[in-house]
Amino acid sequence: MNKKTIKHEELVFKLKNKMETITFDKLLLKSVFCCMASDGKIDQREIALIKSMCQKSPLFVNFNFQEEINTLVNEINKNGKEFISKYLNLLDKSSLIESEELTLINFAIQKIKADEQIEYAEIKFFKNIRHRLKITDEKILTIYPDIEQFLEKDLITKSFLDLTSYDFLNDIKLLKIDLDEEKE
C-alpha cells in the first residue's frame, strides 16, 4: 500500500491548568487503546488488529507502534482509571472535524469487534466516546448501520454523562497489562 505523508496538526488541550499537545494519530491510538482496555482485559487479536490498522493507515507514517503502545501500557498500569478519565477529558475538549470523528469511530468499532465478543463495558465506553463527538447518530448509522445498539439513546445531560463516566470507571476492573512484544 502506498502511504501518503499526512501532516498532523497538533491538537492542544488545556487540562487542569496544564497544556497537553497531541497529534491526531496519537489521539486515535489512545482512543483505540482505551477501547481495548475498557472491558478490563486485552486479547492478542485486539493488539494485532490495532497494529494492522496502524500499518495500513496513512495516518501512521513514521510512527513507532511498539514504542507508543508500550507508553500507553505503562501509563494505564501506573494510573489505571485516572488514565481513562484523562483520555475522556481530552476527547471532551477536542475540536475534531467530521472526517477525524468518523475515523475515530471506525477504529473504535473495529477494535470492539476484533475479539468477536462484544462486552457491555465496550458499548458503554463507546457511548462515552460518541457523546463527546459532534457527529450525528444518523450520519454514523448511514456508514455503520449494524451498530445501532451502540447508539441506543439514554437520557443524556451533562450530569448524566458525568455519572455514566463515573459508573464506567467504578465498574471497570483494570488488570496490569503485559504485552508480549512481537519480534519483527
Secondary structure, DSSP 8 states (H G I E B T S, - for coil): ---------EEEEEETTEEEEEEHHHHHHHHHHHHHHTTS---HHHHHHHHHHHHH-GGGTT--HHHHHHHHHHHHHHHTHHHHHHHHHHHHT----HHHHHHHHHHHHHHHHHTS---HHHHHHHHHHHTTS-S-HHHHHHH-GGGGGGG------HHHHHHHHHHHHHH-------------
